[in-house]
Amino acid sequence: MTVTDRPTWEMLPLAVRDAVEDRLSTVIDVQCIAGRRPGFTARVYGARQNAFVKAVSLENADHVLEPFLRERQVAAFLPEPAAPAPCLLQVRKVDGWLLMFWELINDNACYVNLRPGDLDVPVVVDAVGWLSRQPCRAGWENTVRSVQQYVHALRAAVDPLLERPPVTLADPHRYRRAVDLLKMDRLAASVPTLLHGDLCRKNMLSKNSLVYLVDWSKALVGPAWLDLASGLGPLLVAEGHEPEEADKYLHAASPQVWAAAHPGDVAAVAALTSLRHWRRTTAPYPADLMYRQDAKMLAQAGQDWLDYRLDAL
């Protein structure tokens, strides 16, 4: 799937466009966002207000609708305005479409820079650490994807790599050993915490010395350390930090949370995350050369991060 599969502004039903203009007033400009997921996604500039707008037909299959519904669920539970995330301004159902208006932060915002010494590094570390310390509100831990579902999806994606390892995958036995360290009962017994689930540079925007975590479509509820181990740690390594330095940043982000993480589970998650990126290096999307290049960089960084975590056992 490529951006050509996404509807443009002109392709939206008239009732949906009217609903957008009812919220924003006359639309002056629409900047569609490239991506592989179906649905309309764009920065929309209106005479009265600007917004980041997402719209998807409710006639789509459940697996297509699920990411949109998950973002809507997460927005209802993030502790605004303290949360490092855009606010959900409004949700409407119009003419068989789900329409969501988000706070537009993309103007004058940029992807974070996580190279050693950059000023964004401590801000990102603080934001992710803050999120890891926010327990779920009572009664809603079953409304967002569970850690069991997250691990099941990861295993379904990467197990074929372990069964038939590509030549680019160094020492697959090491990955198998690490994955086998994972204990689901430990993960399930952890204090439920809302997690982003897909921390990468494209999902972290810097603006006015603040960091915003965007695209919560892969959010889940699980152990508080999971975003640190599977997202921020390998990402810092990919950006040029030594694994030991990345480890120190994760501890600084949330000392109690990181100290409570079981080393075997951390190593297993590191292995699964690295394997997921190796799988993406062969993604069949014709327009995604940059996507595959990023996946290769993250896969190699994940391998270095895994080596470090295994040495710590």
ABEGO torsion letter per residue (X at the ends): XBAAABBBAAABBAAAAAAAAAAAEBBABBBBBBEABBEBBBBBBBAABBBBBBBBBAABBAAAAAAAAAAAAAAAABBOAABBBBBBABBBBBGGBBBBBBBBAABGBBBBBABBGBAAAAAAAAAAAAAAABBBBBGAAAABBBAAAAAAAAAAAAAAAAABBBAABBGAAAAAAAAAABBAAAAAABBBBBBAGBBBAAABBBBGGBBBBBGAAABBBBBAAAAAAAAAAAAAAAAGBBAAAAAAAAAAABAAAAAABBAAAAAAAAAAAAAAAAAAAABABAAAAAAAAAAAAAAAAAAAAAAAAAAAX
